[in-house]
Amino acid sequence: MAGKSKILIVEDEEILLAALQEELSQGGYDIAGASNGEEGLVKVKSFKPDLILLDLVMPKMDGMEALKRLKEDGETKDVPVIILTNLSDYERISEALSLGAKDYLVKANYSLSDLLQKVKTVLGRETSDAPDTSASE
């Protein structure tokens, strides 16, 4: 019963959000989008994503605050988060990773196909954490 993996993209730039949604849905994922941190926190409850792509600089609630709230919530704390931003300073990267982000990608350094590969890697890592029981009979 393996369905499509679900990805929530929290990004305030409409053009980038649309491009990410298109690329990832063509990659075989079920996609939902949110345009700010507040909307993202609401959508995560109903959509129940397997992965969240999270921008940091957004109106209403920035990505760092959204990440803190996701990781404090028992229902969402185990959902992997990839930070996707234009901010590349070490302090921000360090803070995001210490809050529980799986990875931190600077938008300018990644093409959509690079991002798709990173998503596959993170989702693959999440599912491969389960013990392998295929050899037992």
C-alpha positions in Angstrom: 0.0 0.0 0.0 2.8 2.4 -0.8 1.2 5.6 -2.1 2.9 8.7 -3.3 5.1 10.5 -0.8 3.6 13.8 0.3 5.6 17.0 0.3 4.5 20.4 1.7 6.3 23.4 0.2 6.3 26.5 2.3 7.5 29.3 0.1 6.2 32.9 -0.4 7.6 33.5 -3.9 4.7 32.4 -6.1 6.8 31.7 -9.2 9.2 29.5 -7.2 6.4 27.8 -5.4 4.7 26.9 -8.7 8.0 25.7 -10.2 8.7 23.5 -7.2 5.2 22.1 -7.2 5.5 21.3 -11.0 8.9 19.7 -10.7 8.1 17.6 -7.6 4.7 16.4 -8.9 6.3 15.4 -12.2 8.8 13.5 -10.0 5.9 11.4 -8.6 5.1 13.3 -5.4 1.8 14.5 -4.0 2.3 18.2 -3.4 0.7 21.0 -1.3 1.9 24.6 -1.0 1.7 27.3 1.6 2.8 30.9 1.2 3.9 31.6 4.8 4.8 29.9 8.0 1.3 30.3 9.6 -0.4 28.7 6.6 2.3 26.0 6.5 1.6 25.1 10.2 -2.2 24.8 9.4 -1.6 22.7 6.2 0.8 20.3 7.8 -2.0 19.1 10.1 -4.5 18.3 7.3 -2.0 17.3 4.6 0.3 15.2 6.8 3.4 15.4 4.6 6.3 13.0 4.5 8.7 15.9 4.0 8.5 19.7 4.3 10.5 22.2 2.1 10.7 25.4 4.1 11.8 28.9 3.1 13.1 31.1 5.9 12.2 34.6 4.8 8.4 34.9 4.6 5.7 37.2 5.8 3.5 36.6 8.9 5.8 33.9 10.3 9.3 33.2 9.2 10.7 29.7 8.5 12.8 29.5 11.6 9.8 30.1 13.9 7.7 27.6 11.8 10.5 25.1 12.2 10.6 25.6 16.0 6.9 25.1 16.2 7.0 22.0 14.0 9.7 20.4 16.1 7.9 21.3 19.4 4.6 19.6 18.2 4.4 15.9 19.0 2.3 15.4 15.8 4.9 17.0 13.4 8.2 16.7 15.2 9.3 13.7 13.2 8.5 15.1 9.7 11.8 15.8 8.0 12.4 19.4 7.0 14.7 20.7 4.3 15.4 24.5 4.5 15.3 26.1 1.1 16.4 29.7 1.3 18.6 32.5 -0.2 20.3 33.0 3.2 23.7 31.4 3.4 25.2 32.6 6.6 26.7 30.1 8.9 24.7 31.1 12.0 21.4 30.6 10.2 22.5 27.2 8.8 23.7 26.1 12.2 20.5 27.3 14.0 18.3 25.5 11.4 20.2 22.2 11.7 20.3 22.4 15.5 16.5 22.9 15.5 16.1 19.6 13.6 16.2 20.5 9.9 17.6 17.5 7.8 19.3 19.8 5.3 19.8 23.4 4.3 19.9 24.3 0.7 20.7 27.8 -0.7 18.3 28.4 -3.6 20.9 30.0 -5.9 23.2 26.9 -5.6 20.6 24.3 -6.6 18.7 23.5 -9.8 15.2 22.0 -9.6 16.6 18.6 -10.7 19.3 18.8 -7.9 16.5 19.5 -5.4 14.5 16.6 -6.7 17.5 14.3 -6.1 17.9 15.7 -2.6 14.2 15.1 -1.8 14.6 11.5 -3.0 17.7 11.0 -0.8 16.0 12.4 2.3 12.8 10.5 1.8 14.8 7.3 1.0 16.8 7.8 4.2 13.6 8.2 6.2 12.1 4.9 4.9 15.4 3.0 5.1 15.6 3.7 8.9 13.0 0.9 9.3 14.6 -2.5 10.1 14.9 -4.8 7.0 12.7 -7.8 7.7 12.7 -9.1 4.1 15.4 -11.8 4.8 13.5 -13.4 7.7 11.3 -16.4 7.0 
